[in-house]
Amino acid sequence: MAHRLPDHPAPETYYAHSRPDCAEADWERLEPHLRRTAALARRFARRFGLGATAAASGLLHDVGKYAPAFQARLRGGGKVDHATAGAREALRLYEQRVGHLLTYGIAGHHGGLPDGGEGDGGLLERLRRPGQLPDGIRPWEGRIVLPKKQALIEEVTAWSRAGSSDGPFTAAFLARMIFSCLVDADFLATERIVDRGRARARPRLPGAAALAPVLAAYLVRRFPPDPSRPIDRRRAEILAACRDAAGADPGVFTLCVPTGGGKTLASLAFALEHAARHGLDRVVYAIPYTSIIEQTADVFREALAELGPDVVVEHHSAAEVPARTRDEPTGPGRLHLATENWDAPLVVTTTVQLFDSLYANRPSRCRKLHNLARSVIVLDEVQALPLDRLAPCLAALRELVLRYGASVVLCSATIPAFDSHHALRVKLPPSRAIVPPAPDEAFRRVHGEIRCAPVDDATLAAELAAARQVLCIVDARRHAAELFRLLPDDGSRFHLSAALCPADRRRILATVKTRLDNRLPCRLIATRVIEAGVDISFPEVRRALAGIDSLAQAAGRCNRHGELPERGRFVVFESARPDAIPTNLVDLKRRAQTARDVLHDHPDPLDPQAIQAFFDRMIKDEASGEDGGQDRDQCWWRLHRSAPAMFPFRTVAELFRMVPDDTRPLIIAIDPMAAALVEALEKALDRKQAGIARLPLDLLRRIQAYTVGCYGLERMIGAGNARALDPDGRFHVLTNLALYDPEIGLSPDPAAPRDPASNIL
């Protein structure tokens, strides 16, 4: 049921957005914009049972634009706070129970979800400053039909009773999801009017259910039905188990498969089949490292090629909006932002992107969150979740499973007990194993050795040079580069780290694989970028002491397919370098120390008992440690203990960082293709500044292949080694190409102060 508030004579035409390229009569009118936004928000939120509530936010979000001052703003007048005016109306009409769910999102649909309370920019402070809000907004009352208050109270009450609650955290998460529905609807409704070409160009994509049979047919073609090798037979059994388990009710699942067990495609097969059987909308595949997004997405595109490339969306950091500005643009200007709303059947992203977005407050970061409802979320290499962020990460996943119809799949060769460990502050719902736990001798492809005495680089390099084919993994870029230089320059040495752009990493990996296949000498020095999602196999692998989860990943790059007549050689060594793990990487140091202690009692790093003991010790130590134990910066706790009028959305967004990262993206125009992409980007940026067009996502994705995360970018700009491509400082390009070596990657200016963080990866 809905009611129309008393009619108010208002003969004027009210506009939502002006357009510089057309006459005023062709501007977007306000009532159609409100109704379009409400209809889209209703559709988005209907998937979790709150369609009418989200529709109310869509109808009210821009009612402040009825003010004469805002209509004058469209014709060149001063700035007007129309968002807070709409939030005040929502609280007046729907009061506390429902009103607070709406006011945060309406007040923040341009500037971002605010903090509650009366502090600087706090929601209550904004709502209580009527002298600074526009007058004359009442014409909306005769033009807009709102859902009745009682109907929304009943809808929210029914939603609340449908599942267990984490109190205020559950309410805050709901306000965030309503906000997501609103801002995505607002983006799309505006685009439909002011960027019709873009709206028409959006591909009509199939649902996730349509992808499952295509992947199944590909797997039949790709893998023989009667494999001869034991390891291939075991991979086939794992794939069959994934398909069989897909019919289970949505919830939390674990896929614990040894490295080399075909986990990537098997987990995708489960996710797509599970989505098909339960009518879920999409699969979001989250990976811990940006460096392997392209590789995983390429594997998925090859498998689903007959459906076209658009069914797989890669979400890159290059498509993000700079976080330095408080307010995002209004009206058509916001369409220049190259953002993703994950409206695709298969999304490949990073765990950093996923969880940072779940605690963000900016519209461009949050618009995708509602698409996590009724989805399958696959967390690859889940053991890599930072232990000092476990509470907020697990709390968000718990809400998505219990309240929003999502399924979560935890994938790894080593999975901590995130649903049951007694030292966890927040636990996931009980999980179900897709593949029953069992000794897997088919995947025992290596013989492990532990070298107790620290080894210096000269000795290590001499031993590597004596091996015909060997992979050596260390934890720091600088360490990897210096080891690489110590090897003979005879065409058989290679280097891999995040200092290289993705295009060069792919090139180097392709060369290495060819040499391995042809049994040519091949010595690869790499950082941890090779430990996840890279299908490569050496007869010998050496790994600097690290967490047992990392040791297991490294071992998976040795005799990966069981191709050797005997087990491969896997050697764990301790480097004599004091900076083998940079001092600022506290978590990596803690993991290495815990591994050292566990290996004293369990000398085989691949022993399931060693893996269990490692995670048990790590979780307990983190729970009893300083800095909030499992909730660094108390992001979960701040939301868990807040009253609805005091939710600290902005504060949490400023504090939460899944992985602290001081890098800034730097484009390396190292070849003609990269140079052409930079030229195209500069032209697109000029058009954007002129208000003509938005940045093409396809261009941003392609240029990501030539981008490196750079430490100390401001110093490089000051020294004339890099320059900004746009006034916002969002894109930068390396101008001194002497600082980039296609075999080693980006090296900082030798004259600049050394940043210890630049050792990472």
C-alpha positions in Angstrom: 0.0 0.0 0.0 1.1 3.6 -0.7 -0.4 7.0 0.0 -0.1 10.4 -1.6 0.6 13.2 0.7 -1.7 16.3 0.3 -1.5 18.0 -3.1 0.6 21.2 -3.2 0.1 23.5 -6.1 3.3 23.6 -8.0 2.9 24.5 -11.6 6.7 24.8 -12.2 8.8 22.1 -14.0 11.5 20.8 -11.7 14.7 19.3 -13.0 17.1 16.7 -11.5 20.0 17.3 -13.8 21.0 20.0 -16.3 22.8 19.2 -19.6 25.2 21.7 -21.2 24.7 20.1 -24.6 20.9 20.8 -24.9 18.1 23.2 -24.2 16.6 23.5 -20.7 13.4 21.9 -21.9 15.4 18.7 -22.5 17.0 18.5 -19.1 16.2 15.5 -16.9 12.9 16.2 -15.0 12.9 15.5 -11.3 9.8 13.3 -10.8 10.8 10.7 -13.5 14.3 10.6 -12.1 13.0 9.9 -8.6 10.6 7.2 -9.9 13.3 5.5 -12.1 15.8 5.5 -9.2 13.1 4.0 -6.9 12.1 1.3 -9.3 15.7 0.2 -9.8 16.4 0.3 -6.0 13.3 -1.7 -5.4 14.4 -4.3 -7.9 17.9 -4.6 -6.4 16.7 -4.9 -2.7 13.8 -7.2 -3.5 16.4 -10.0 -3.6 16.9 -9.7 0.1 13.3 -8.8 1.0 13.4 -5.0 1.4 12.3 -3.7 -2.0 9.8 -1.2 -0.6 12.3 0.2 1.9 14.9 0.7 -0.9 12.3 2.3 -3.1 11.5 4.8 -0.4 15.1 5.9 -0.4 15.0 6.3 -4.1 11.9 8.5 -4.0 13.3 10.7 -1.3 17.0 11.0 -2.1 16.7 14.1 -4.3 13.6 15.8 -2.9 15.9 18.6 -1.8 16.1 19.5 -5.5 12.6 20.9 -5.3 14.1 23.9 -3.5 14.2 27.1 -5.6 17.9 27.4 -4.6 18.7 24.1 -6.2 16.8 24.9 -9.4 18.8 28.1 -9.5 22.0 26.0 -9.0 21.2 24.1 -12.2 21.3 27.5 -14.0 24.6 28.5 -12.6 23.8 29.4 -8.9 25.7 28.4 -5.8 26.1 25.0 -4.2 23.1 23.6 -2.4 23.0 20.7 0.1 20.0 18.8 -1.3 21.0 15.4 0.1 20.7 16.4 3.8 17.2 17.9 3.1 16.1 14.5 1.7 17.5 12.7 4.7 15.6 15.0 7.1 12.4 14.3 5.3 13.0 10.5 5.5 13.5 10.7 9.3 10.5 13.0 9.7 8.2 10.6 7.8 9.5 7.2 8.8 10.9 8.0 12.3 13.6 6.0 14.1 13.0 2.3 13.2 13.1 2.8 9.5 14.2 6.3 9.2 17.8 5.7 10.2 18.1 2.9 7.5 17.3 5.6 4.9 18.9 8.8 6.3 22.5 7.6 6.1 22.2 6.6 2.5 20.2 9.6 1.4 22.5 12.1 3.2 25.6 10.3 1.7 24.5 9.6 -1.8 27.1 12.0 -3.1 29.6 12.6 -0.3 29.6 9.1 1.2 28.0 7.5 4.2 28.6 9.9 7.1 29.2 9.2 10.7 26.2 9.4 13.0 26.3 11.7 16.0 27.0 15.4 16.2 30.7 15.6 15.4 32.2 17.4 12.4 30.0 16.4 9.5 28.0 13.9 11.6 24.5 13.0 10.5 22.7 14.4 13.5 24.6 17.7 13.3 23.7 17.9 9.6 20.0 17.2 10.3 19.8 19.8 13.0 21.0 22.8 11.0 17.8 23.9 9.2 19.1 27.4 8.6 21.7 25.9 6.2 19.3 23.6 4.3 17.2 24.8 1.3 13.7 26.1 1.8 10.8 25.5 -0.4 11.0 21.7 -1.0 7.4 21.0 -0.1 6.2 20.7 -3.8 7.4 17.1 -3.7 4.5 16.2 -1.4 2.0 16.6 -4.2 4.1 14.8 -6.8 5.6 11.8 -5.2 3.8 8.7 -3.9 5.6 7.1 -0.9 5.2 3.7 0.7 3.3 3.9 4.0 5.3 4.0 7.2 3.5 0.9 8.6 4.3 -1.1 5.4 8.0 -0.4 5.8 7.9 -1.2 9.5 6.3 -4.6 8.7 8.8 -5.2 5.9 11.9 -4.5 8.1 10.4 -6.4 11.0 9.8 -9.5 8.8 13.4 -9.2 7.5 14.7 -8.9 11.1 12.9 -12.1 12.2 14.2 -14.1 9.3 17.7 -14.8 10.6 20.0 -14.5 13.6 21.3 -11.0 14.4 24.6 -9.5 15.4 22.7 -6.5 16.9 23.9 -3.1 15.7 26.4 -4.6 13.2 23.5 -6.3 11.4 21.6 -3.0 11.3 24.6 -1.0 10.1 25.3 -3.6 7.4 21.7 -3.3 6.2 21.9 0.5 6.0 25.0 0.0 3.9 23.2 -2.4 1.5 20.2 0.0 1.2 22.8 2.7 0.4 24.3 0.4 -2.3 20.9 -0.1 -3.9 20.2 3.6 -3.9 23.5 4.8 -5.4 23.7 2.1 -8.1 20.1 3.0 -9.0 20.9 6.7 -9.1 24.0 6.1 -11.3 22.0 4.0 -13.7 18.9 6.2 -13.8 21.1 9.2 -14.5 23.0 7.4 -17.2 19.9 6.4 -19.0 19.1 10.1 -19.6 22.4 11.9 -20.0 24.5 9.1 -21.5 22.1 7.1 -23.6 24.9 5.7 -25.8 26.5 4.2 -22.7 23.2 2.9 -21.4 22.4 1.2 -24.8 26.0 -0.2 -25.0 25.6 -2.1 -21.7 25.6 -5.8 -22.9 22.6 -8.0 -22.1 24.4 -10.7 -20.2 23.1 -14.2 -19.3 22.7 -15.2 -15.7 25.3 -17.4 -13.9 23.1 -20.4 -14.6 23.8 -20.1 -18.3 27.5 -20.4 -17.7 27.4 -23.8 -15.9 26.7 -26.1 -19.0 29.3 -24.1 -21.1 32.0 -24.7 -18.5 31.0 -28.4 -18.2 31.3 -28.9 -22.0 34.7 -27.2 -21.9 36.0 -29.4 -19.1 35.0 -32.5 -21.1 36.9 -31.2 -24.1 39.9 -30.1 -22.1 40.4 -33.1 -19.9 40.3 -36.7 -21.1 37.5 -38.8 -19.6 39.8 -41.6 -18.6 43.1 -40.1 -17.4 46.1 -42.3 -17.1 48.2 -40.6 -14.4 47.1 -40.9 -10.8 47.2 -37.2 -10.3 44.9 -36.6 -13.2 42.5 -39.2 -11.9 42.4 -37.5 -8.5 41.8 -34.1 -10.2 38.8 -35.7 -12.0 37.5 -37.1 -8.8 37.7 -33.6 -7.2 35.9 -32.0 -10.1 33.1 -34.7 -9.8 32.8 -34.1 -6.1 32.4 -30.3 -6.7 29.6 -31.0 -9.1 27.9 -33.5 -6.8 28.1 -31.0 -3.8 26.6 -28.1 -5.8 23.0 -29.2 -4.9 23.5 -28.5 -1.2 21.6 -25.6 0.3 23.4 -22.2 0.2 25.8 -21.5 3.0 29.5 -21.8 3.8 31.6 -24.4 2.0 35.2 -25.4 2.1 37.2 -26.7 -0.8 40.5 -28.0 0.7 42.5 -29.3 -2.2 46.3 -29.7 -2.3 48.1 -27.3 -4.6 48.0 -28.6 -8.2 44.6 -30.3 -7.6 42.8 -28.3 -10.3 41.2 -26.1 -7.6 40.6 -23.0 -9.8 38.4 -24.7 -12.4 36.9 -27.1 -9.9 35.8 -24.3 -7.6 34.3 -22.4 -10.6 32.4 -25.5 -11.6 30.9 -25.8 -8.1 30.1 -22.1 -8.0 28.3 -22.0 -11.4 26.5 -25.3 -10.8 25.5 -24.2 -7.3 24.2 -20.8 -8.7 22.2 -22.7 -11.4 20.6 -25.1 -9.0 19.6 -22.4 -6.5 18.8 -19.5 -8.8 21.7 -17.3 -7.6 22.7 -14.4 -9.7 26.4 -14.3 -10.1 29.8 -15.7 -9.0 32.4 -13.3 -7.4 35.8 -14.9 -7.5 38.2 -13.1 -5.1 42.0 -13.7 -5.3 44.5 -12.4 -2.8 46.9 -10.9 -5.4 46.3 -8.3 -8.1 49.1 -9.8 -10.0 47.2 -12.9 -11.0 43.7 -11.4 -11.8 44.5 -11.3 -15.5 45.7 -14.9 -15.6 42.7 -16.2 -13.7 40.3 -14.2 -15.8 41.9 -15.4 -19.0 41.5 -19.0 -17.9 37.8 -18.3 -17.3 37.3 -16.5 -20.6 38.9 -19.4 -22.5 36.5 -21.8 -20.8 33.4 -19.6 -21.5 34.6 -18.2 -24.9 31.4 -19.1 -26.7 29.4 -16.7 -24.5 31.7 -13.7 -25.4 34.3 -11.8 -23.3 31.8 -9.7 -21.4 30.5 -12.5 -19.2 33.8 -12.2 -17.2 34.5 -8.8 -15.5 37.9 -8.1 -14.1 37.8 -5.4 -11.4 41.1 -3.6 -11.4 42.4 -0.8 -9.1 42.9 1.4 -12.2 39.1 1.6 -12.4 38.8 3.2 -8.9 37.9 6.7 -8.1 40.6 8.7 -6.2 39.8 8.7 -2.5 41.2 12.2 -1.8 38.1 14.1 -2.7 35.3 14.2 -0.1 32.4 14.6 -2.5 31.9 12.8 -5.7 30.6 14.7 -8.7 26.8 15.2 -9.0 24.6 14.7 -12.0 26.2 13.8 -15.4 29.6 14.5 -13.9 29.5 11.4 -11.8 29.1 9.3 -15.0 32.7 10.2 -15.9 33.8 7.9 -13.1 34.9 4.5 -14.4 33.4 2.3 -11.7 32.1 -1.3 -11.6 28.8 -2.4 -10.1 29.6 -6.1 -10.7 26.4 -6.6 -12.8 27.9 -9.6 -14.6 27.5 -13.3 -14.2 31.2 -13.8 -13.3 33.4 -11.2 -11.5 37.1 -11.7 -10.9 38.5 -9.3 -8.3 40.9 -9.2 -5.3 40.1 -10.0 -1.7 41.4 -6.5 -0.9 38.9 -4.9 -3.3 36.1 -7.1 -1.9 36.6 -6.3 1.8 37.7 -2.7 1.4 34.5 -2.1 -0.5 32.4 -3.8 2.2 33.7 -1.2 4.7 33.9 1.8 2.3 31.6 4.7 2.5 31.9 6.3 -1.0 29.1 5.8 -3.5 31.5 4.6 -6.3 33.0 1.9 -4.1 29.7 0.8 -2.5 27.4 0.7 -5.5 28.4 -2.9 -6.2 27.6 -4.3 -2.8 24.0 -5.2 -3.3 25.1 -7.5 -6.1 26.7 -9.7 -3.5 23.2 -10.7 -2.3 22.2 -14.1 -3.8 25.7 -14.6 -5.2 28.4 -17.2 -4.8 31.5 -15.7 -3.3 34.7 -17.8 -3.9 37.6 -16.8 -1.7 40.7 -18.3 -3.3 43.8 -18.8 -1.0 41.6 -17.9 2.0 44.4 -18.6 4.4 46.0 -15.3 3.2 43.3 -13.3 5.0 45.2 -11.0 7.4 44.7 -12.2 10.9 44.5 -8.7 12.3 41.4 -8.1 10.1 39.6 -11.4 10.7 36.8 -10.1 12.8 35.5 -7.5 10.3 36.1 -9.9 7.3 34.3 -12.8 8.9 31.5 -10.6 10.2 30.7 -9.3 6.7 30.7 -12.8 5.2 28.5 -14.0 8.0 25.9 -11.3 7.2 26.0 -12.1 3.5 25.3 -15.7 4.2 22.7 -15.4 6.9 20.8 -12.4 5.7 21.4 -12.0 2.0 21.2 -15.5 0.5 24.9 -15.7 -0.5 27.0 -18.8 -0.5 30.7 -18.5 0.5 33.3 -21.0 -0.8 36.7 -21.0 1.1 39.4 -22.4 -1.1 42.9 -23.4 -0.3 45.3 -26.2 0.3 45.4 -25.0 3.9 42.1 -23.7 5.4 41.9 -22.4 9.0 38.8 -23.3 11.0 37.1 -20.0 10.5 33.7 -21.5 11.6 34.8 -23.1 14.9 38.1 -22.1 16.3 37.6 -21.1 20.0 39.8 -18.1 19.8 37.9 -16.3 17.0 36.0 -13.2 18.0 33.6 -13.7 15.1 32.9 -17.1 13.5 31.4 -18.0 10.2 28.3 -20.2 10.1 29.1 -24.0 10.1 30.8 -25.0 6.9 30.5 -28.1 4.7 33.4 -29.8 3.0 33.0 -30.1 -0.7 35.7 -32.7 -0.9 35.8 -35.0 2.2 39.2 -34.7 4.1 41.4 -37.6 3.4 45.1 -38.4 2.9 46.0 -37.5 -0.7 49.0 -39.5 -1.7 48.4 -38.6 -5.3 49.5 -35.1 -4.5 52.6 -36.0 -2.5 54.9 -35.0 -5.3 57.8 -33.6 -3.3 60.3 -34.6 -0.7 60.8 -31.8 1.8 64.1 -30.7 3.4 64.6 -28.1 6.2 68.0 -26.3 6.2 68.6 -25.1 9.7 71.8 -23.0 9.2 71.2 -19.5 7.7 72.5 -19.2 4.2 74.1 -16.1 2.6 73.2 -14.9 -0.9 76.5 -15.8 -2.5 76.3 -19.4 -1.3 72.6 -19.6 -2.3 73.3 -18.2 -5.8 76.1 -20.7 -6.3 73.8 -23.6 -5.4 71.1 -22.3 -7.7 73.6 -21.8 -10.6 74.6 -25.5 -10.2 71.0 -26.7 -10.6 69.7 -27.2 -14.1 66.1 -26.2 -13.4 65.2 -24.5 -10.1 62.8 -22.0 -8.7 63.8 -19.9 -5.7 61.2 -17.9 -3.8 62.0 -15.0 -1.4 59.8 -12.4 0.3 61.3 -9.1 -0.9 61.6 -7.4 -4.3 65.1 -6.2 -3.5 66.3 -9.6 -2.4 64.9 -11.3 -5.5 66.6 -8.7 -7.8 70.0 -9.0 -6.1 69.9 -12.8 -6.2 69.0 -12.6 -9.9 72.0 -10.5 -10.6 74.3 -13.0 -8.8 73.4 -15.7 -11.3 75.4 -16.2 -14.5 73.9 -14.1 -17.4 73.8 -17.0 -19.8 70.2 -16.8 -21.0 68.9 -19.2 -18.3 68.2 -16.8 -15.4 64.8 -15.2 -14.9 63.2 -12.9 -12.3 59.6 -12.4 -11.3 58.1 -9.9 -8.9 55.5 -7.2 -8.6 58.1 -4.7 -9.7 57.4 -5.9 -13.2 54.2 -4.9 -15.0 51.7 -7.7 -15.7 52.6 -7.7 -19.4 56.3 -8.5 -18.7 55.4 -11.0 -16.0 53.3 -12.9 -18.6 56.1 -12.7 -21.1 58.6 -14.1 -18.6 56.4 -16.8 -17.4 55.7 -17.9 -21.0 59.4 -18.1 -21.7 60.1 -20.0 -18.5 57.4 -22.6 -19.3 58.8 -23.1 -22.8 62.3 -23.7 -21.4 60.9 -26.1 -18.8 58.9 -28.0 -21.4 62.0 -28.3 -23.6 64.2 -29.3 -20.7 66.5 -26.3 -21.2 68.4 -24.8 -18.2 66.1 -22.5 -16.3 66.6 -20.7 -13.0 63.8 -18.4 -11.8 64.1 -16.1 -8.8 60.6 -14.9 -7.7 58.7 -13.3 -4.9 55.4 -14.5 -3.5 53.6 -13.4 -6.7 54.3 -16.9 -8.0 52.7 -18.7 -5.1 49.0 -18.4 -6.1 47.3 -19.0 -9.4 50.4 -19.7 -11.4 50.5 -23.1 -13.2 54.2 -23.8 -13.4 56.2 -26.9 -12.4 59.9 -27.1 -11.5 61.8 -30.3 -10.5 63.4 -28.3 -7.6 61.9 -25.5 -5.5 63.6 -23.5 -2.8 61.7 -21.3 -0.4 62.9 -18.9 2.2 61.4 -19.6 5.6 57.8 -18.3 5.7 54.4 -19.2 7.1 53.6 -22.9 6.6 50.7 -21.8 4.3 53.3 -20.1 2.0 55.5 -23.1 2.2 52.7 -25.3 1.0 51.9 -22.9 -1.9 55.6 -22.9 -2.9 55.8 -26.7 -2.8 52.9 -26.7 -5.2 55.2 -25.3 -7.9 57.4 -28.4 -7.7 56.6 -31.5 -9.7 53.1 -30.0 -10.0 51.6 -32.6 -12.4 53.5 -35.6 -11.1 55.6 -35.6 -14.3 58.8 -36.7 -12.6 59.7 -40.4 -12.2 60.4 -39.6 -8.5 59.3 -36.9 -6.1 60.6 -33.4 -6.7 63.0 -31.6 -4.3 61.6 -28.9 -2.0 64.0 -27.1 0.3 63.1 -24.6 3.0 66.1 -22.4 3.9 66.6 -19.4 6.2 68.3 -16.4 4.7 71.2 -14.8 6.5 70.0 -11.4 5.3 68.5 -9.2 8.1 66.1 -7.7 5.6 64.9 -11.0 4.1 61.5 -10.0 5.4 61.2 -6.2 5.5 60.8 -4.8 9.0 57.4 -3.2 8.3 55.8 -6.6 7.3 54.9 -7.6 10.9 52.4 -10.3 9.8 55.0 -12.0 7.5 57.6 -12.0 10.3 55.1 -13.4 12.8 54.1 -16.2 10.3 57.8 -17.1 9.7 58.5 -17.2 13.4 55.5 -19.4 14.1 56.5 -21.7 11.3 60.0 -22.0 12.8 58.4 -23.1 16.1 56.0 -25.5 14.5 58.6 -27.1 12.3 60.6 -27.9 15.4 57.9 -30.4 16.4 56.6 -31.2 12.9 59.6 -31.3 10.5 57.5 -31.9 7.4 55.9 -28.6 6.4 53.3 -30.4 4.3 52.1 -32.6 7.1 48.4 -31.8 7.9 49.2 -31.8 11.6 51.9 -29.1 11.0 49.4 -27.0 9.0 46.7 -27.4 11.7 49.2 -26.5 14.5 50.4 -23.5 12.6 46.9 -21.9 12.1 45.9 -22.9 15.7 49.0 -21.0 17.0 48.5 -18.0 14.7 44.8 -17.5 15.6 45.4 -17.8 19.3 48.4 -15.5 19.3 46.5 -12.9 17.3 43.5 -13.1 19.7 45.8 -12.4 22.7 47.9 -9.8 21.0 48.0 -6.1 21.0 46.3 -3.7 18.5 42.8 -5.1 19.0 43.5 -8.8 18.2 41.7 -9.8 15.0 40.2 -6.4 14.8 42.9 -3.9 14.3 41.6 -0.3 14.5 38.4 -1.8 16.0 36.3 -1.5 12.8 34.0 -4.4 13.6 33.8 -3.4 17.3 32.9 0.3 16.5 29.9 -0.9 14.4 29.0 -3.8 16.7 28.5 -1.5 19.8 27.0 1.6 18.1 23.4 2.9 18.4 21.6 3.3 15.1 22.0 7.1 15.3 25.7 6.8 15.9 27.0 4.4 13.2 30.6 5.5 12.4 30.6 4.8 8.7 33.0 7.5 7.6 35.5 6.7 10.5 35.5 3.0 9.7 36.0 3.7 6.0 39.0 5.8 6.8 40.5 3.2 9.2 39.8 -0.1 7.4 42.5 -1.2 5.0 42.6 -4.9 4.2 46.3 -4.7 3.5 48.1 -1.4 4.1 49.5 -0.4 0.8 51.6 2.7 0.2 51.9 2.2 -3.5 50.4 4.3 -6.3 49.9 3.0 -9.8 52.5 4.0 -12.3 52.1 3.4 -16.0 55.2 2.0 -17.8 55.1 2.9 -21.5 57.8 0.4 -22.3 56.7 -0.6 -25.8 54.7 0.8 -28.7 51.5 -0.8 -27.5 51.8 0.7 -24.1 52.7 4.1 -25.6 49.6 4.0 -27.8 47.5 3.2 -24.7 48.9 6.2 -22.9 48.2 8.4 -25.8 44.6 7.1 -26.0 44.2 7.6 -22.2 45.5 11.3 -22.5 42.9 11.9 -25.2 40.1 10.3 -23.1 41.2 12.4 -20.1 41.0 15.6 -22.2 37.4 14.6 -23.3 36.5 13.9 -19.7 37.8 17.3 -18.5 35.7 18.9 -21.2 32.6 17.1 -20.0 32.3 15.2 -23.2 32.7 11.5 -22.2 33.6 9.2 -19.4 36.8 7.1 -19.3 36.4 3.8 -21.2 36.7 0.8 -18.8 38.1 -1.3 -21.6 41.0 1.2 -22.0 41.6 1.2 -18.2 41.7 -2.6 -18.1 44.1 -2.8 -21.0 46.5 -0.2 -19.5 46.5 -2.2 -16.3 48.8 -4.6 -18.0 51.5 -1.9 -18.1 51.0 -0.6 -14.5 53.3 -1.2 -11.5 52.6 -0.3 -7.9 55.2 2.4 -7.1 56.5 3.4 -3.7 57.6 7.0 -3.3 55.8 8.3 -6.3 55.9 11.9 -5.1 59.7 11.7 -5.0 59.8 10.4 -8.5 57.6 13.2 -9.8 59.8 15.7 -8.0 62.9 14.3 -9.6 61.3 14.5 -13.0 61.1 10.7 -13.4 57.3 10.5 -13.6 54.5 12.9 -14.5 50.7 13.1 -13.9 48.4 12.6 -16.9 45.4 14.5 -15.3 44.9 17.4 -12.9 43.3 15.0 -10.3 46.6 13.1 -10.1 44.9 9.8 -10.7 47.1 8.6 -13.5 50.9 8.8 -13.7 53.4 7.7 -16.3 57.1 6.9 -15.9 59.1 9.4 -18.0 62.6 8.1 -17.1 62.4 4.7 -18.7 66.0 4.0 -17.5 64.4 3.2 -14.1 62.5 0.2 -15.6 64.3 -3.0 -16.7 62.0 -5.5 -18.6 63.8 -8.3 -16.7 63.8 -6.8 -13.2 61.1 -4.2 -13.2 60.8 -0.8 -11.7 63.9 0.3 -9.6 63.7 3.4 -7.5 65.9 6.3 -8.2 69.3 5.4 -6.6 69.7 8.9 -5.4 66.4 8.9 -3.5 66.1 7.8 0.2 65.4 4.1 0.5 61.9 3.2 1.6 61.9 -0.3 3.4 58.3 -0.8 2.2 59.6 -0.9 -1.4 60.9 -4.4 -0.7 57.4 -5.9 -0.6 56.6 -8.6 -3.2 
